[in-house]
């Protein structure tokens, strides 16, 4: 948990500052000799992971590998879905063995996506440990999963969602709580 | 890249003919995602078809297609039943529909079938709730072969549109050709069919107007980006249409002399099994331009994509 959680909603400047704090918080959690890799959960976790890698490189000088994870095939509701959801590429061109894997996503809500992501990444290798980093940690958990690092923790009334927007996909950065 | 909102609209894969360019692109894009699964260093299995029952129903011999489907099914975590014609009740006189009804009573989700009768799959589709995948029906269609050929070409060239592809040999008796013609012409490739007049029916131009037909391999070879050699199927009656194997090889064999006339970076495909020394010489089949084993490798993710896209019941479906 960051020392000073960010505001909600967030504008692009606040989101950039929040990401900077998140990168610093992550560094503080990493021990000497620990080899960190970032895995962005598609869709919005991936650009967030790439931005964090850039921030981490700026402050440490070390390049941190970034991979992408598509969790579609590991969803717990896959068999009940109408029409097969399109699977997008998973790209992990490095070993996970003995690495510290930081899973990056935009919003932590029910925890089901993260459960699927854990299964998916363990099929790629056995990391030393796995951490979860999200932009927004919102209420409504359905599985015993929590974030190690979050920019924002927010109680969301029923019928509302937390929307994290990233300029790479949405054209603009921002976080807001919206009616569904 | 296929849009996230796209839904594969077909319940069955009876052939390439009913597929739109968008459907073909979606299948090839999904195959790319499954190739990542097949290339993983650790666990090459995903839980996508967990709790789904797949029946492999082969009324005709097949080694590579069946193995490829079975590997694809295992990598998707499906439950698998293999049903072989030689051990089945068909030998006791059961009709195909009765076989289908008996299978239906066990509630399979997907049926992968090879059968010598064109249309056997459509018949099965009418009698069963399961999705039917055509793994070859007579000389009609072999859609997953065409998809893996297209996947291999797209992976190598980055596109299908505008590619010049020669398909050479026993066009008449080949189901691979028909599926490839639907697929390649629909995706904008320029196809030339090559073979002796007796093995290349002229009327194919009526179905696929954009294709060329040639009986002179040497004349067309320099322009091609890809050469797809077909198996001379003497067991299926190729021999009845040509004077002899020596004559066939003289005009239509892909050999080093002909490769010298081709583009330096031409690629050579063959659906297998190869008759070495007949339609293709070993030095070409094993040479630097061949993608023949890549086709075999790519068959698995392509079949995974087919099974995956058919595995979820849709609201509104077209056959």
HADDOCK unambig.tbl for C-alpha pairs under 7 A between the chains (distance, minus, plus):
assign (segid A and resid 73 and name CA) (segid B and resid 46 and name CA) 6.48 0.50 0.50
assign (segid A and resid 73 and name CA) (segid B and resid 47 and name CA) 6.25 0.50 0.50
assign (segid A and resid 73 and name CA) (segid B and resid 48 and name CA) 4.91 0.50 0.50
assign (segid A and resid 74 and name CA) (segid B and resid 47 and name CA) 6.09 0.50 0.50
assign (segid A and resid 74 and name CA) (segid B and resid 48 and name CA) 6.75 0.50 0.50
assign (segid A and resid 79 and name CA) (segid B and resid 312 and name CA) 6.90 0.50 0.50
assign (segid A and resid 81 and name CA) (segid B and resid 312 and name CA) 6.45 0.50 0.50
assign (segid A and resid 82 and name CA) (segid B and resid 312 and name CA) 5.84 0.50 0.50
assign (segid A and resid 82 and name CA) (segid B and resid 313 and name CA) 5.56 0.50 0.50
assign (segid A and resid 82 and name CA) (segid B and resid 314 and name CA) 4.98 0.50 0.50
assign (segid A and resid 82 and name CA) (segid B and resid 315 and name CA) 6.82 0.50 0.50
assign (segid A and resid 83 and name CA) (segid B and resid 7 and name CA) 5.71 0.50 0.50
assign (segid A and resid 83 and name CA) (segid B and resid 8 and name CA) 6.85 0.50 0.50
assign (segid A and resid 83 and name CA) (segid B and resid 312 and name CA) 5.04 0.50 0.50
assign (segid A and resid 83 and name CA) (segid B and resid 313 and name CA) 5.87 0.50 0.50
assign (segid A and resid 83 and name CA) (segid B and resid 314 and name CA) 4.82 0.50 0.50
assign (segid A and resid 84 and name CA) (segid B and resid 7 and name CA) 6.63 0.50 0.50
assign (segid A and resid 84 and name CA) (segid B and resid 308 and name CA) 6.95 0.50 0.50
assign (segid A and resid 84 and name CA) (segid B and resid 309 and name CA) 5.38 0.50 0.50
assign (segid A and resid 84 and name CA) (segid B and resid 311 and name CA) 7.00 0.50 0.50
assign (segid A and resid 84 and name CA) (segid B and resid 312 and name CA) 5.39 0.50 0.50
assign (segid A and resid 86 and name CA) (segid B and resid 4 and name CA) 5.68 0.50 0.50
assign (segid A and resid 87 and name CA) (segid B and resid 30 and name CA) 6.23 0.50 0.50
assign (segid A and resid 87 and name CA) (segid B and resid 33 and name CA) 6.37 0.50 0.50
assign (segid A and resid 88 and name CA) (segid B and resid 33 and name CA) 6.05 0.50 0.50
assign (segid A and resid 89 and name CA) (segid B and resid 33 and name CA) 4.93 0.50 0.50
assign (segid A and resid 90 and name CA) (segid B and resid 36 and name CA) 6.98 0.50 0.50
assign (segid A and resid 123 and name CA) (segid B and resid 42 and name CA) 6.28 0.50 0.50
assign (segid A and resid 123 and name CA) (segid B and resid 43 and name CA) 5.11 0.50 0.50
assign (segid A and resid 124 and name CA) (segid B and resid 40 and name CA) 6.79 0.50 0.50
assign (segid A and resid 124 and name CA) (segid B and resid 41 and name CA) 6.94 0.50 0.50
assign (segid A and resid 124 and name CA) (segid B and resid 42 and name CA) 5.32 0.50 0.50
assign (segid A and resid 124 and name CA) (segid B and resid 43 and name CA) 6.35 0.50 0.50
assign (segid A and resid 125 and name CA) (segid B and resid 42 and name CA) 5.96 0.50 0.50
